[in-house]
Amino acid sequence: MEPRIIEKEEIILVGMIFYGDPFKSTGGWSEENEIGKLWKRFSTYWDKHGELLKNVVDPNVGYKVHIEPEEYAETKNFYVMVAVKVAKIEALPLELSIKVLPPSTYALFTLRGKEITSNWPDEVYQKWLPESGYKEAHKFTIECYDGERFKGMDNPESELDVYVPIKRKTK
């Protein structure tokens, strides 16, 4: 699993947020876990009220962001946002939240087929990152679900992009 190293400007996302342990009730990925429920809630909202979101960059691309707070090691709770990318911030319906992710260098991993449901975070954070000459720049990970390339979690033809913000290790 070898990434491309890329630069990205700030990313503005608009969507819905969950805080807690999304796997507590299911033990892993499932449409019934809190992340699956969050996607469903956001998708339903998007279908009914998508026209209220202005400046959406590409309505066929969804994002999921995992944000690890300081207390994560003790609580195992983290933030999950499912969203669309917007070009600029404007007034939003109260049900929605905004996250502005800082400009960063990213390790961009493209997962294909079974890699999507594999334990890829361990491969990235416990294998690749320590051996790479980089360290985390920020405590978040972005997953990009492109409507043309992502065909479902279990579809062998699916592709999913994962962005890990990084910076060079100092000696």
C-alpha positions in Angstrom: 0.0 0.0 0.0 2.0 3.0 -1.3 0.5 6.5 -1.3 1.0 9.5 -3.5 2.2 12.6 -1.7 0.1 15.6 -2.6 -0.7 19.2 -1.5 -4.2 20.4 -0.9 -5.6 23.8 0.0 -8.1 24.1 2.8 -11.1 21.9 2.4 -14.6 23.2 3.4 -17.1 20.5 4.2 -20.8 20.8 5.1 -22.6 17.8 6.6 -23.6 16.0 9.8 -21.5 14.9 12.8 -21.5 12.1 15.3 -19.3 12.0 18.4 -18.7 8.7 20.3 -17.7 5.2 19.6 -19.5 4.3 16.3 -18.6 0.7 16.6 -19.8 0.1 20.2 -23.0 -1.6 19.2 -21.8 -3.5 16.1 -18.0 -4.1 16.6 -17.1 -3.1 13.1 -18.4 -1.6 9.9 -22.1 -2.1 9.3 -24.8 0.0 7.9 -26.4 -0.4 11.3 -23.5 1.2 13.2 -23.5 4.9 14.0 -21.5 5.8 10.9 -24.0 3.9 8.7 -26.8 5.7 10.4 -25.1 9.0 10.0 -24.7 8.4 6.2 -28.4 7.4 6.0 -29.5 10.6 7.9 -27.3 12.8 5.7 -28.4 11.1 2.5 -32.0 11.5 3.4 -31.5 15.1 4.3 -29.6 15.7 1.0 -32.4 14.0 -1.0 -35.0 16.2 0.6 -33.1 19.5 1.0 -30.0 19.4 -1.1 -31.0 22.5 -3.0 -30.5 24.5 0.2 -26.7 23.8 0.1 -25.0 26.4 -2.0 -21.6 26.2 -3.7 -21.4 22.4 -3.6 -18.3 21.5 -5.6 -19.5 18.1 -6.8 -22.8 16.6 -5.6 -21.6 13.1 -6.6 -18.7 13.0 -4.2 -19.2 12.4 -0.5 -16.7 12.7 2.3 -16.2 11.1 5.7 -13.8 12.6 8.2 -12.6 10.9 11.4 -11.3 13.5 13.9 -9.4 12.2 16.9 -9.8 14.5 19.9 -7.2 14.7 22.8 -9.2 12.3 25.0 -9.4 9.6 22.3 -6.8 7.3 24.1 -8.9 7.2 27.2 -12.4 7.2 25.8 -12.1 5.7 22.3 -14.6 8.3 21.2 -14.0 10.4 18.1 -15.9 12.7 15.7 -17.2 11.5 12.4 -18.5 13.8 9.8 -20.2 12.9 6.6 -20.4 15.7 4.1 -20.1 17.3 0.8 -17.4 19.8 -0.2 -18.3 23.4 -0.8 -16.4 26.2 -2.4 -17.2 28.8 0.3 -19.1 29.1 3.5 -22.6 30.6 3.4 -25.6 30.4 5.7 -26.7 26.8 6.3 -29.7 25.0 7.7 -29.3 24.5 11.4 -29.2 20.7 11.0 -25.8 21.0 9.2 -22.3 21.7 10.4 -19.2 23.1 8.8 -15.6 21.9 9.1 -12.7 23.8 7.5 -9.8 21.5 7.2 -6.4 23.3 7.0 -4.1 23.3 3.9 -1.8 20.3 4.2 0.4 17.8 2.6 -1.4 14.5 2.4 -0.5 10.9 1.8 -3.2 9.8 -0.6 -4.0 6.1 -0.5 -6.4 4.6 -3.1 -8.1 1.5 -1.8 -9.5 -1.0 -4.2 -12.0 -3.8 -3.7 -11.3 -5.8 -0.5 -8.8 -3.2 0.7 -11.8 -1.0 1.5 -13.1 -3.3 4.2 -9.7 -4.5 5.3 -7.9 -3.2 8.4 -6.2 -0.5 6.3 -5.9 2.0 9.2 -3.3 -0.4 10.8 -1.5 -0.6 7.5 -1.3 3.1 7.2 -0.8 4.2 10.8 1.2 1.3 12.2 3.2 0.2 9.2 3.5 2.8 6.5 3.7 6.0 8.6 6.4 4.9 11.0 8.6 3.7 8.1 7.9 6.7 5.8 9.9 9.6 7.1 6.6 11.4 7.8 4.4 11.9 10.8 0.8 13.0 11.3 0.3 16.7 10.7 -3.3 16.7 12.1 -5.4 14.1 13.9 -7.9 13.5 11.2 -8.4 11.2 8.2 -10.5 12.0 5.1 -12.2 9.4 3.0 -13.5 10.5 -0.4 -16.4 8.5 -1.9 -16.4 9.4 -5.6 -19.8 8.5 -7.1 -18.2 7.1 -10.3 -15.4 5.1 -8.6 -17.0 4.0 -5.4 -19.6 1.2 -6.0 -20.2 -0.1 -2.5 -18.2 -1.4 0.4 -18.2 -5.0 -0.8 -17.9 -4.4 -4.6 -14.6 -5.6 -5.9 -14.6 -2.8 -8.5 -14.9 0.0 -5.9 -12.2 2.5 -5.3 -11.9 4.8 -2.2 -9.4 7.6 -1.7 -8.1 8.1 1.9 -6.2 11.3 2.7 -3.9 11.3 5.7 -2.4 14.8 6.6 1.4 14.4 7.0 4.5 16.4 7.6 8.2 15.5 7.5 9.8 14.0 10.6 12.5 16.3 12.0 15.8 14.8 13.1 
